[in-house]
């Protein structure tokens, strides 16, 4: 028997966390992992555009990893869950750092601020970066309220750095220059 998409359990404005606890749909925890889900959807949009094969592969891996971020955020540490939940780990942060370093090695050093734009993929990566920054802001608010572990906020911070660098890399790979910021007069 197939599972139905609708459960009706949220019809009164609550949703269930991993572990069974029910919270209002406007809870900061729901906002945090909902924003990560939105980020993942923007990554999906990026993947509809032409991108270099290595960037495409990295974005697909990041998309899968964002599900881990969501499950981490959807599972309070206290009380401890009765079953194992994938959590963001230090090596996930190190993976993003290694990607940033590898892209950066092929890019011209930044000498000015740049505007979002260039190729459609780069523009969508800049959009993903801004959604990631919002996810980070919401998640830091959650972290100020309760323990969420040591890695999620750092991962989101590094992820936005990665998305910025990936946007520049997408432009460079397409032979398009970044759009420099010029103050409006």
N, CA, C and O of each residue as an XYZ file, in Angstrom:
740
protein
N       0.840     -1.179      0.000
C       0.000      0.000      0.000
C       0.890      1.249      0.000
O       1.826      1.349      0.793
N       0.598      2.176     -0.872
C       1.375      3.410     -0.991
C       1.013      4.371      0.140
O      -0.129      4.420      0.597
N       2.006      5.123      0.574
C       1.767      6.150      1.585
C       1.098      7.349      0.934
O       1.421      7.714     -0.196
N       0.174      7.951      1.645
C      -0.469      9.161      1.149
C       0.424     10.358      1.441
O       1.142     10.386      2.440
N       0.369     11.339      0.562
C       1.133     12.570      0.740
C       0.567     13.369      1.905
O       1.326     13.962      2.672
N      -0.730     13.394      2.044
C      -1.329     14.167      3.135
C      -1.628     13.255      4.320
O      -2.116     12.134      4.174
N      -1.313     13.786      5.501
C      -1.527     13.001      6.731
C      -2.611     13.614      7.607
O      -3.189     12.936      8.456
N      -2.882     14.887      7.399
C      -3.847     15.662      8.176
C      -3.377     15.940      9.601
O      -4.100     16.565     10.376
N      -2.167     15.481      9.960
C      -1.684     15.705     11.327
C      -1.286     17.158     11.561
O      -1.173     17.581     12.712
N      -1.073     17.924     10.509
C      -0.687     19.325     10.664
C      -1.827     20.294     10.463
O      -1.607     21.503     10.392
N      -3.039     19.787     10.371
C      -4.184     20.645     10.077
C      -4.480     21.675     11.165
O      -5.194     22.646     10.918
N      -3.948     21.475     12.345
C      -4.202     22.424     13.441
C      -2.981     23.305     13.712
O      -2.875     23.931     14.766
N      -2.048     23.341     12.728
C      -0.933     24.261     12.834
C       0.279     23.739     13.588
O       1.137     24.519     14.001
N       0.357     22.425     13.772
C       1.538     21.852     14.406
C       2.184     20.860     13.460
O       1.577     20.415     12.486
N       3.428     20.523     13.766
C       4.147     19.526     12.989
C       4.992     18.694     13.934
O       5.313     19.127     15.041
N       5.346     17.512     13.497
C       6.113     16.606     14.345
C       7.599     16.671     14.050
O       8.020     16.717     12.894
N       8.392     16.675     15.125
C       9.842     16.581     14.994
C      10.224     15.113     15.024
O       9.429     14.275     15.450
N      11.458     14.785     14.566
C      11.951     13.421     14.726
C      12.004     13.158     16.220
O      12.585     13.948     16.964
N      11.435     12.114     16.650
C      11.347     11.814     18.075
C       9.919     11.938     18.588
O       9.627     11.531     19.713
N       9.025     12.497     17.772
C       7.616     12.514     18.115
C       7.075     13.801     18.698
O       5.860     13.999     18.689
N       7.910     14.680     19.200
C       7.454     15.927     19.797
C       6.732     16.770     18.753
O       7.200     16.868     17.618
N       5.602     17.382     19.110
C       4.865     18.260     18.203
C       5.112     19.709     18.611
O       5.103     20.050     19.794
N       5.331     20.548     17.608
C       5.585     21.969     17.841
C       4.770     22.781     16.830
O       4.366     22.257     15.792
N       4.528     24.067     17.136
C       3.831     24.913     16.154
C       4.645     25.030     14.861
O       5.876     25.012     14.891
N       3.957     25.147     13.744
C       4.655     25.253     12.456
C       5.486     26.524     12.343
O       6.352     26.630     11.475
N       5.220     27.492     13.227
C       6.015     28.724     13.214
C       7.195     28.664     14.188
O       7.877     29.672     14.377
N       7.449     27.520     14.805
C       8.571     27.348     15.721
C       9.881     27.653     15.002
O      10.023     27.349     13.817
N      10.832     28.247     15.704
C      12.109     28.633     15.101
C      12.854     27.419     14.533
O      13.579     27.549     13.546
N      12.686     26.261     15.134
C      13.327     25.044     14.615
C      12.756     24.694     13.238
O      13.497     24.303     12.336
N      11.448     24.836     13.084
C      10.804     24.550     11.795
C      11.261     25.573     10.763
O      11.512     25.228      9.608
N      11.370     26.831     11.178
C      11.860     27.884     10.290
C      13.290     27.570      9.833
O      13.637     27.794      8.673
N      14.115     27.052     10.749
C      15.512     26.739     10.407
C      15.577     25.638      9.361
O      16.200     25.821      8.315
N      14.943     24.492      9.622
C      15.087     23.424      8.624
C      14.231     23.671      7.397
O      14.515     23.124      6.332
N      13.188     24.486      7.520
C      12.419     24.875      6.339
C      13.231     25.763      5.407
O      13.106     25.668      4.186
N      14.062     26.628      5.984
C      14.917     27.483      5.164
C      16.020     26.666      4.505
O      16.416     26.953      3.376
N      16.516     25.651      5.202
C      17.487     24.739      4.575
C      16.824     23.995      3.411
O      17.455     23.774      2.376
N      15.564     23.612      3.577
C      14.829     22.962      2.491
C      14.676     23.919      1.302
O      14.817     23.510      0.150
N      14.391     25.186      1.585
C      14.306     26.187      0.522
C      15.649     26.316     -0.200
O      15.695     26.387     -1.428
N      16.733     26.346      0.564
C      18.071     26.389     -0.024
C      18.275     25.209     -0.961
O      18.795     25.369     -2.065
N      17.870     24.040     -0.526
C      18.032     22.849     -1.351
C      17.228     22.969     -2.651
O      17.671     22.504     -3.701
N      16.066     23.582     -2.581
C      15.269     23.791     -3.794
C      15.970     24.738     -4.762
O      15.911     24.548     -5.977
N      16.631     25.753     -4.223
C      17.379     26.666     -5.092
C      18.557     25.934     -5.733
O      18.872     26.176     -6.898
N      19.209     25.044     -4.986
C      20.277     24.222     -5.577
C      19.691     23.411     -6.743
O      20.341     23.250     -7.776
N      18.473     22.907     -6.576
C      17.808     22.195     -7.663
C      17.634     23.065     -8.892
O      17.779     22.591    -10.018
N      17.323     24.339     -8.682
C      17.204     25.274     -9.805
C      18.561     25.467    -10.473
O      18.655     25.480    -11.700
N      19.609     25.616     -9.671
C      20.958     25.754    -10.234
C      21.250     24.579    -11.157
O      21.799     24.753    -12.244
N      20.880     23.389    -10.716
C      21.195     22.177    -11.484
C      20.411     22.056    -12.791
O      20.697     21.173    -13.600
N      19.430     22.929    -13.006
C      18.739     22.937    -14.302
C      19.523     23.729    -15.344
O      19.202     23.696    -16.532
N      20.551     24.440    -14.889
C      21.382     25.247    -15.788
C      22.656     24.494    -16.150
O      23.050     23.539    -15.480
N      23.275     24.941    -17.209
C      24.539     24.347    -17.629
C      25.621     24.718    -16.626
O      25.830     25.890    -16.312
N      26.303     23.689    -16.130
C      27.409     23.892    -15.187
C      28.524     22.919    -15.534
O      28.273     21.884    -16.151
N      29.763     23.243    -15.142
C      30.845     22.285    -15.337
C      30.535     20.975    -14.592
O      29.869     20.990    -13.557
N      31.017     19.858    -15.120
C      30.701     18.536    -14.551
C      31.100     18.426    -13.090
O      30.343     17.878    -12.289
N      32.275     18.936    -12.721
C      32.699     18.821    -11.324
C      31.815     19.652    -10.403
O      31.494     19.211     -9.299
N      31.419     20.841    -10.834
C      30.520     21.680    -10.044
C      29.167     21.002     -9.892
O      28.590     21.002     -8.804
N      28.662     20.429    -10.965
C      27.383     19.710    -10.925
C      27.451     18.570     -9.902
O      26.541     18.399     -9.091
N      28.527     17.801     -9.948
C      28.693     16.685     -9.007
C      28.735     17.189     -7.563
O      28.108     16.604     -6.680
N      29.472     18.272     -7.327
C      29.574     18.823     -5.975
C      28.222     19.338     -5.489
O      27.870     19.151     -4.324
N      27.467     19.981     -6.367
C      26.151     20.493     -5.981
C      25.171     19.356     -5.688
O      24.343     19.471     -4.784
N      25.258     18.271     -6.438
C      24.408     17.115     -6.149
C      24.752     16.516     -4.784
O      23.862     16.123     -4.030
N      26.052     16.448     -4.471
C      26.475     15.967     -3.147
C      25.992     16.922     -2.058
O      25.532     16.482     -1.004
N      26.095     18.228     -2.309
C      25.633     19.212     -1.338
C      24.131     19.085     -1.120
O      23.661     19.187      0.013
N      23.384     18.868     -2.177
C      21.938     18.707     -2.058
C      21.596     17.544     -1.123
O      20.733     17.673     -0.255
N      22.271     16.421     -1.303
C      22.040     15.270     -0.417
C      22.446     15.607      1.013
O      21.766     15.216      1.962
N      23.546     16.328      1.169
C      24.023     16.692      2.502
C      23.069     17.666      3.188
O      22.943     17.645      4.412
N      22.402     18.511      2.424
C      21.438     19.429      3.015
C      20.265     18.672      3.652
O      19.631     19.185      4.574
N      19.971     17.459      3.169
C      18.969     16.628      3.845
C      19.474     16.231      5.230
O      18.696     16.161      6.181
N      20.768     15.974      5.342
C      21.353     15.670      6.647
C      21.241     16.878      7.569
O      20.915     16.738      8.748
N      21.513     18.063      7.030
C      21.373     19.288      7.824
C      19.933     19.412      8.322
O      19.696     19.724      9.489
N      18.974     19.164      7.425
C      17.568     19.242      7.811
C      17.201     18.241      8.886
O      16.498     18.581      9.837
N      17.672     17.000      8.747
C      17.347     15.992      9.765
C      18.015     16.332     11.092
O      17.450     16.087     12.158
N      19.219     16.897     11.024
C      19.910     17.337     12.238
C      19.078     18.410     12.937
O      18.842     18.330     14.142
N      18.639     19.403     12.187
C      17.848     20.486     12.773
C      16.465     20.023     13.242
O      15.900     20.598     14.173
N      15.926     18.992     12.603
C      14.591     18.496     12.970
C      14.623     17.555     14.169
O      13.578     17.070     14.602
N      15.803     17.296     14.705
C      15.939     16.332     15.796
C      16.610     16.986     16.988
O      17.830     17.150     16.990
N      15.848     17.362     17.996
C      16.464     17.952     19.186
C      17.474     16.996     19.820
O      17.307     15.777     19.774
N      18.518     17.566     20.409
C      19.508     16.771     21.133
C      18.971     16.334     22.501
O      19.407     15.325     23.056
N      18.014     17.112     23.036
C      17.450     16.815     24.346
C      15.934     16.830     24.247
O      15.356     17.869     23.928
N      15.281     15.725     24.506
C      15.870     14.454     24.928
C      16.545     13.765     23.746
O      16.167     13.977     22.594
N      17.544     12.942     24.040
C      18.240     12.239     22.951
C      17.269     11.362     22.160
O      16.406     10.705     22.742
N      17.414     11.353     20.829
C      16.507     10.516     20.026
C      16.730      9.040     20.321
O      17.827      8.620     20.689
N      15.665      8.261     20.150
C      15.754      6.826     20.432
C      16.376      6.060     19.263
O      16.726      4.889     19.408
N      16.512      6.702     18.126
C      17.128      6.059     16.972
C      18.189      6.989     16.407
O      18.179      8.192     16.668
N      19.096      6.427     15.637
C      20.230      7.179     15.089
C      19.774      8.126     13.983
O      19.069      7.726     13.056
N      20.182      9.371     14.096
C      19.870     10.407     13.110
C      21.192     10.885     12.508
O      22.141     11.143     13.248
N      21.272     11.007     11.190
C      22.502     11.574     10.625
C      22.659     13.018     11.091
O      21.696     13.785     11.103
N      23.859     13.372     11.469
C      24.170     14.716     11.948
C      25.318     15.292     11.125
O      26.141     14.555     10.581
N      25.359     16.600     11.045
C      26.467     17.275     10.382
C      27.718     17.050     11.223
O      27.690     17.165     12.449
N      28.820     16.727     10.540
C      30.077     16.420     11.216
C      31.168     17.384     10.743
O      31.005     18.088      9.747
N      32.253     17.400     11.460
C      33.398     18.245     11.126
C      33.884     17.967      9.695
O      34.252     18.899      8.980
N      33.888     16.708      9.276
C      34.394     16.390      7.941
C      33.513     16.969      6.833
O      33.989     17.154      5.713
N      32.252     17.255      7.117
C      31.396     17.924      6.128
C      31.875     19.362      5.911
O      31.915     19.851      4.782
N      32.235     20.025      7.005
C      32.762     21.388      6.920
C      34.090     21.380      6.171
O      34.328     22.231      5.314
N      34.943     20.431      6.489
C      36.241     20.317      5.813
C      36.065     20.040      4.321
O      36.855     20.528      3.512
N      35.050     19.270      3.943
C      34.771     19.002      2.533
C      34.453     20.305      1.808
O      34.972     20.551      0.719
N      33.598     21.146      2.408
C      33.286     22.437      1.786
C      34.533     23.302      1.667
O      34.751     23.942      0.638
N      35.347     23.323      2.708
C      36.577     24.111      2.659
C      37.496     23.639      1.536
O      38.123     24.452      0.857
N      37.574     22.327      1.343
C      38.436     21.812      0.265
C      37.897     22.215     -1.106
O      38.678     22.501     -2.013
N      36.587     22.242     -1.266
C      36.001     22.689     -2.538
C      36.275     24.169     -2.773
O      36.639     24.574     -3.877
N      36.099     24.971     -1.732
C      36.363     26.408     -1.853
C      37.811     26.617     -2.289
O      38.083     27.389     -3.208
N      38.731     25.929     -1.629
C      40.155     26.076     -1.959
C      40.450     25.636     -3.388
O      41.243     26.275     -4.079
N      39.820     24.551     -3.840
C      40.095     24.072     -5.198
C      39.536     25.034     -6.251
O      40.178     25.252     -7.278
N      38.362     25.607     -6.018
C      37.816     26.586     -6.959
C      38.656     27.856     -6.937
O      38.996     28.419     -7.978
N      38.986     28.298     -5.707
C      39.756     29.535     -5.550
C      41.085     29.483     -6.284
O      41.558     30.500     -6.792
N      41.686     28.311     -6.343
C      42.982     28.160     -7.017
C      42.884     28.492     -8.501
O      43.895     28.799     -9.133
N      41.673     28.432     -9.066
C      41.476     28.714    -10.488
C      40.899     30.106    -10.755
O      40.720     30.496    -11.909
N      40.611     30.845     -9.694
C      39.969     32.148     -9.844
C      40.962     33.282     -9.654
O      41.956     33.147     -8.940
N      40.675     34.395    -10.302
C      41.436     35.612    -10.059
C      41.125     36.088     -8.636
O      39.988     35.971     -8.179
N      42.120     36.618     -7.942
C      41.842     37.142     -6.593
C      40.807     38.261     -6.651
O      40.797     39.066     -7.582
N      39.940     38.301     -5.647
C      38.938     39.356     -5.571
C      39.616     40.681     -5.243
O      40.449     40.758     -4.340
N      39.246     41.727     -5.991
C      39.797     43.055     -5.733
C      38.693     44.054     -5.436
O      38.962     45.194     -5.058
N      37.458     43.625     -5.608
C      36.307     44.490     -5.357
C      35.117     43.607     -5.015
O      35.145     42.396     -5.235
N      34.079     44.219     -4.476
C      32.833     43.480     -4.283
C      32.261     43.157     -5.655
O      32.488     43.885     -6.622
N      31.522     42.063     -5.728
C      30.885     41.725     -7.001
C      29.380     41.647     -6.805
O      28.887     41.384     -5.708
N      28.670     41.881     -7.890
C      27.215     41.805     -7.880
C      26.774     40.419     -8.338
O      27.485     39.759     -9.096
N      25.617     39.982     -7.886
C      25.094     38.705     -8.390
C      24.862     38.813     -9.895
O      24.381     39.837    -10.382
N      25.197     37.777    -10.613
C      24.948     37.798    -12.045
C      25.957     36.976    -12.801
O      26.676     36.152    -12.236
N      25.993     37.219    -14.090
C      26.835     36.437    -14.981
C      25.976     35.412    -15.685
O      24.983     35.758    -16.325
N      26.350     34.157    -15.571
C      25.561     33.090    -16.192
C      24.294     32.828    -15.360
O      24.235     33.210    -14.192
N      23.289     32.185    -15.953
C      22.116     31.814    -15.156
C      22.483     30.935    -13.943
O      21.907     31.090    -12.866
N      23.433     30.023    -14.125
C      23.848     29.174    -12.999
C      24.482     30.018    -11.903
O      24.181     29.821    -10.726
N      25.353     30.956    -12.265
C      26.006     31.809    -11.269
C      24.984     32.677    -10.541
O      25.058     32.833     -9.322
N      24.035     33.242    -11.279
C      23.003     34.060    -10.645
C      22.186     33.230     -9.653
O      21.871     33.696     -8.558
N      21.844     31.999    -10.040
C      21.089     31.117     -9.139
C      21.935     30.701     -7.934
O      21.403     30.529     -6.837
N      23.241     30.539     -8.127
C      24.133     30.236     -6.995
C      24.202     31.413     -6.026
O      24.283     31.212     -4.814
N      24.171     32.636     -6.546
C      24.125     33.803     -5.657
C      22.805     33.827     -4.877
O      22.792     34.166     -3.694
N      21.706     33.471     -5.530
C      20.431     33.364     -4.818
C      20.525     32.295     -3.726
O      20.072     32.512     -2.602
N      21.108     31.154     -4.054
C      21.294     30.095     -3.055
C      22.115     30.607     -1.879
O      21.813     30.294     -0.728
N      23.155     31.395     -2.161
C      23.995     31.956     -1.100
C      23.179     32.815     -0.145
O      23.372     32.746      1.069
N      22.258     33.632     -0.687
C      21.471     34.506      0.184
C      20.479     33.699      1.017
O      20.232     34.027      2.177
N      19.912     32.651      0.434
C      19.013     31.780      1.206
C      19.815     31.060      2.288
O      19.329     30.883      3.406
N      21.025     30.649      1.967
C      21.891     29.996      2.947
C      22.199     30.943      4.102
O      22.184     30.527      5.261
N      22.474     32.195      3.806
C      22.733     33.178      4.869
C      21.506     33.338      5.767
O      21.641     33.479      6.983
N      20.316     33.316      5.177
C      19.096     33.394      5.991
C      18.960     32.153      6.860
O      18.609     32.251      8.035
N      19.238     30.983      6.286
C      19.198     29.744      7.078
C      20.163     29.835      8.245
O      19.856     29.392      9.352
N      21.330     30.410      7.992
C      22.325     30.573      9.052
C      21.798     31.508     10.149
O      21.960     31.225     11.336
N      21.168     32.620      9.750
C      20.637     33.557     10.753
C      19.566     32.897     11.616
O      19.564     33.048     12.837
N      18.661     32.168     10.980
C      17.594     31.499     11.734
C      18.189     30.427     12.638
O      17.761     30.266     13.780
N      19.170     29.698     12.130
C      19.783     28.620     12.908
C      20.569     29.167     14.091
O      20.584     28.545     15.153
N      21.223     30.320     13.934
C      21.910     30.907     15.085
C      20.906     31.361     16.140
O      21.196     31.328     17.336
N      19.737     31.780     15.697
C      18.685     32.130     16.653
C      18.250     30.888     17.433
O      18.080     30.946     18.650
N      18.071     29.769     16.733
C      17.740     28.506     17.392
C      18.851     28.093     18.347
O      18.581     27.651     19.463
N      20.105     28.235     17.911
C      21.246     27.854     18.746
C      21.334     28.715     20.005
O      21.852     28.265     21.027
N      20.841     29.935     19.939
C      20.811     30.791     21.119
C      19.757     30.366     22.119
O      19.803     30.761     23.284
N      18.816     29.569     21.675
C      17.716     29.113     22.523
C      17.951     27.731     23.095
O      17.529     27.435     24.213
N      18.633     26.872     22.319
C      18.881     25.505     22.777
C      20.106     24.926     22.085
O      20.552     25.424     21.052
N      20.629     23.880     22.666
C      21.821     23.226     22.123
C      21.458     22.489     20.835
O      20.571     21.636     20.820
N      22.166     22.835     19.753
C      21.956     22.131     18.487
C      23.241     21.466     18.011
O      23.324     21.001     16.874
N      24.232     21.425     18.877
C      25.503     20.817     18.495
C      26.475     21.860     17.986
O      26.159     23.047     17.906
N      27.658     21.395     17.646
C      28.755     22.297     17.296
C      28.909     22.568     15.797
O      29.626     23.495     15.420
N      28.268     21.797     14.951
C      28.643     21.857     13.530
C      27.657     22.541     12.599
O      28.076     23.062     11.565
N      26.373     22.565     12.914
C      25.392     23.036     11.923
C      25.611     24.497     11.539
O      25.622     24.828     10.354
N      25.785     25.366     12.520
C      25.977     26.790     12.204
C      27.258     26.976     11.397
O      27.262     27.712     10.411
N      28.334     26.328     11.796
C      29.598     26.434     11.057
C      29.444     25.895      9.635
O      29.984     26.468      8.689
N      28.709     24.794      9.487
C      28.482     24.233      8.155
C      27.750     25.250      7.273
O      28.151     25.479      6.132
N      26.687     25.855      7.791
C      25.929     26.820      6.989
C      26.776     28.040      6.644
O      26.668     28.581      5.543
N      27.616     28.472      7.576
C      28.509     29.585      7.294
C      29.459     29.239      6.159
O      29.654     30.037      5.243
N      30.039     28.070      6.217
C      30.968     27.634      5.167
C      30.223     27.375      3.866
O      30.767     27.607      2.786
N      28.991     26.899      3.955
C      28.198     26.622      2.755
C      27.947     27.908      1.973
O      28.027     27.907      0.744
N      27.647     28.998      2.664
C      27.429     30.258      1.942
C      28.724     30.729      1.279
O      28.692     31.275      0.176
N      29.867     30.520      1.949
C      31.158     30.837      1.322
C      31.372     29.980      0.075
O      31.835     30.460     -0.960
N      31.023     28.697      0.202
C      31.153     27.788     -0.949
C      30.278     28.266     -2.109
O      30.738     28.302     -3.250
N      29.033     28.630     -1.835
C      28.112     29.029     -2.899
C      28.589     30.302     -3.597
O      28.434     30.435     -4.811
N      29.169     31.239     -2.842
C      29.744     32.439     -3.439
C      30.886     32.061     -4.387
O      30.951     32.527     -5.524
N      31.776     31.211     -3.893
C      32.917     30.790     -4.704
C      32.455     29.980     -5.911
O      33.010     30.113     -7.001
N      31.446     29.146     -5.717
C      30.901     28.347     -6.822
C      30.300     29.247     -7.900
O      30.417     28.946     -9.088
N      29.660     30.344     -7.502
C      29.099     31.280     -8.486
C      30.217     31.891     -9.323
O      30.105     31.992    -10.545
N      31.286     32.293     -8.663
C      32.431     32.847     -9.393
C      33.044     31.788    -10.313
O      33.423     32.085    -11.446
N      33.137     30.563     -9.819
C      33.702     29.465    -10.602
C      32.830     29.166    -11.828
O      33.349     28.905    -12.914
N      31.509     29.204    -11.652
C      30.597     28.969    -12.780
C      30.809     30.031    -13.859
O      30.840     29.717    -15.049
N      30.952     31.273    -13.441
C      31.203     32.343    -14.416
C      32.535     32.134    -15.128
O      32.600     32.214    -16.355
N      33.585     31.870    -14.378
C      34.902     31.679    -14.974
C      34.896     30.518    -15.958
O      35.481     30.605    -17.038
N      34.234     29.435    -15.578
C      34.177     28.253    -16.450
C      33.459     28.547    -17.755
O      33.745     27.924    -18.777
N      32.524     29.495    -17.726
C      31.783     29.875    -18.928
C      32.460     31.018    -19.682
O      31.964     31.456    -20.721
N      33.585     31.500    -19.166
C      34.270     32.615    -19.826
C      33.595     33.953    -19.592
O      33.778     34.887    -20.373
N      32.818     34.054    -18.525
C      32.088     35.286    -18.191
C      32.767     35.925    -16.979
O      33.084     35.240    -16.007
N      32.986     37.221    -17.042
C      33.589     37.912    -15.902
C      32.535     38.193    -14.840
O      31.357     38.387    -15.142
N      32.992     38.210    -13.575
C      32.105     38.625    -12.492
C      31.710     40.083    -12.719
O      32.424     40.839    -13.378
N      30.561     40.462    -12.162
C      30.055     41.814    -12.321
C      30.566     42.649    -11.146
O      30.100     42.473    -10.021
N      31.521     43.559    -11.390
C      32.062     44.347    -10.262
C      31.039     45.379     -9.769
O      30.260     45.940    -10.539
N      31.079     45.599     -8.471
C      30.230     46.620     -7.869
C      30.859     47.988     -8.086
O      32.039     48.203     -7.808
N      30.044     48.905     -8.589
C      30.467     50.304     -8.735
C      29.455     51.141     -7.975
O      28.261     51.093     -8.268
N      29.920     51.906     -7.005
C      28.984     52.712     -6.220
C      28.133     53.611     -7.110
O      28.631     54.230     -8.050
N      26.851     53.670     -6.799
C      25.918     54.516     -7.548
C      26.152     55.975     -7.149
O      26.334     56.298     -5.975
N      26.143     56.805     -8.117
C      26.374     58.230     -7.828
C      25.093     58.988     -7.772
O      25.100     60.197     -7.540
